[in-house]
Amino acid sequence: MRCPFCALLESRVMDSRASEDGLLVRRRRECVACGKRYTTHERIEIVPAMVIKANGTMEQFDANKVKNGILKSCEKRPVTTTQIEDMVRNVEKKITNSMLQEISSKQIGDMVMNELKSVDGVAYVRFASVHLQFADLVTLRNAIDVFLNNTAMGKDHQQND
C-alpha cells in the first residue's frame, strides 16, 4: 500500500478491524519511512451481475438504481432510511448469493417487491404499479386485493401459531 504522504510502498499494519457484516476490513497503517499513519479499507471484490433489461440490453448491476426505486416508492411514507438500506442490502445479497452472472430486471423488481411487502403496503403498491406496468385501475385493484389477501393470510398463520 502506497503511503499518501511520502509515496513509499512499505507500511506496517498497526490494527485491523472487520466491519459488522464482515465484508470490509479497516486497517490502520504506519509508513516505515516517514512514520505517518493512515487508514485503508479492504473489501472483497465481487464480480457484479449483469442485468438483462426488458428491451434486451445488458448493463452492470447498480445497487443505487434499486435504492432510487425504493426511495421513490417510499416517498412521504413512514419508512426509515435504515429500513431502506436494509432492503437494498437484502436485494444485493440475494443477487450475490444466487451466483448468477446474469439476472433479469424483472427478477430484481420481484425481489424489491418482496422486500417492500413486509415494510409498507402503500410503497409496495407504488413500486408494483411501475414494475408490473399496470394498464388500468382494474389491474391495480387486483394487485391490491392480492396484497391484502396475502397480508391477511400471514396474520392468520401468526395467530394460529
C-alpha positions in Angstrom: 0.0 0.0 0.0 1.5 3.3 -1.1 1.9 6.0 1.7 -0.3 9.0 0.9 2.3 11.3 2.4 5.7 10.2 1.0 4.6 7.6 -1.6 6.7 4.8 -0.3 5.3 1.3 -0.9 6.2 -0.1 2.5 4.0 0.1 5.6 3.2 -1.8 8.8 -0.3 -2.7 9.8 -0.9 -1.4 13.3 -4.5 -2.5 13.7 -7.2 -4.4 11.7 -10.9 -4.5 12.3 -13.7 -6.2 10.4 -17.0 -4.5 9.8 -20.1 -5.8 11.5 -21.2 -7.7 8.3 -17.6 -9.0 7.7 -17.5 -7.6 4.2 -15.0 -4.8 4.9 -11.7 -4.7 6.8 -10.4 -1.4 8.2 -6.6 -1.3 8.6 -4.6 1.3 10.4 -1.1 1.5 8.8 2.1 3.3 9.6 4.7 4.2 6.9 8.1 2.7 7.6 9.9 5.8 6.1 8.0 8.9 7.3 6.2 7.3 10.3 2.9 8.9 9.5 -0.3 6.8 10.0 -3.2 6.4 7.6 -6.3 4.2 7.3 -7.2 1.8 4.4 -10.3 -0.1 3.8 -10.3 -3.5 2.1 -13.3 -5.2 0.5 -13.8 -8.5 -1.2 -14.0 -7.8 -4.9 -17.2 -9.3 -6.2 -17.8 -9.6 -10.0 -21.1 -7.8 -10.4 -24.0 -9.4 -12.1 -25.2 -8.2 -15.5 -28.8 -7.1 -15.6 -30.8 -8.0 -18.7 -33.3 -5.2 -19.2 -36.8 -5.6 -20.7 -35.6 -4.3 -24.1 -32.8 -7.0 -24.2 -29.9 -4.7 -23.5 -27.5 -5.5 -20.6 -25.9 -3.3 -18.0 -23.9 -3.9 -14.8 -26.0 -4.3 -11.6 -26.2 -1.0 -9.7 -27.5 -1.1 -6.2 -28.1 2.7 -6.4 -30.8 2.1 -9.0 -32.5 -0.3 -6.6 -32.2 2.3 -3.8 -33.6 5.0 -6.0 -36.6 2.9 -6.9 -37.3 2.1 -3.3 -36.8 5.7 -2.3 -39.4 6.8 -4.9 -42.0 4.3 -3.7 -41.4 5.1 0.0 -41.6 8.9 -0.5 -43.7 10.5 2.2 -44.2 7.1 3.9 -43.2 6.2 7.4 -40.2 4.2 6.2 -36.8 4.9 7.8 -33.5 5.2 6.0 -32.3 2.2 7.9 -35.2 0.1 6.5 -34.4 1.3 3.0 -30.7 0.5 3.4 -31.6 -2.9 4.7 -33.9 -3.6 1.8 -31.2 -2.6 -0.7 -28.6 -4.7 1.1 -31.0 -7.7 1.2 -31.6 -7.5 -2.6 -27.9 -7.1 -3.3 -27.2 -10.1 -1.0 -29.8 -12.2 -2.8 -28.3 -11.4 -6.2 -24.7 -12.1 -5.0 -25.7 -15.3 -3.2 -27.6 -16.5 -6.3 -24.2 -16.8 -8.1 -25.9 -15.8 -11.3 -23.8 -13.8 -13.7 -26.9 -12.5 -15.5 -30.2 -11.6 -13.9 -33.3 -10.0 -15.4 -34.6 -6.7 -14.3 -37.9 -8.4 -13.7 -36.3 -10.7 -11.1 -34.7 -7.8 -9.4 -38.0 -5.9 -9.3 -39.7 -9.0 -7.8 -37.1 -9.1 -5.1 -37.7 -5.4 -4.3 -41.5 -6.0 -4.2 -40.9 -8.9 -1.7 -38.8 -6.5 0.5 -41.4 -3.7 0.3 -44.3 -6.1 1.0 -43.1 -6.6 4.6 -42.3 -2.9 5.2 -45.0 -0.8 3.8 -48.1 -1.7 1.8 -48.5 1.7 0.0 -44.8 1.7 -1.1 -45.3 -1.9 -2.3 -48.3 -0.9 -4.5 -46.5 2.2 -5.8 -43.5 0.1 -6.8 -45.7 -2.6 -8.2 -47.6 -0.2 -10.4 -44.4 0.8 -12.2 -42.7 -2.7 -12.1 -45.8 -4.6 -13.3 -46.8 -1.8 -15.6 -50.5 -1.7 -14.6 -52.6 -0.9 -17.7 -55.7 0.2 -15.8 -57.4 0.6 -12.4 -58.8 -3.0 -12.6 -55.2 -4.4 -12.7 -54.2 -2.1 -9.9 -57.2 -3.2 -7.8 -56.4 -6.9 -8.4 -52.8 -6.3 -7.2 -54.1 -4.6 -4.1 -56.5 -7.4 -3.4 -53.7 -10.0 -3.8 -51.5 -8.0 -1.4 -54.4 -7.7 1.2 -55.2 -11.4 0.9 -51.5 -12.4 1.4 -51.3 -10.0 4.3 -54.4 -11.4 5.9 -53.3 -14.9 5.4 -49.9 -14.1 7.0 -51.7 -12.7 10.1 -54.0 -15.8 10.2 -50.9 -18.0 10.3 -49.3 -15.9 13.0 -52.4 -16.1 15.1 -52.7 -19.8 14.7 -49.0 -20.3 15.8 
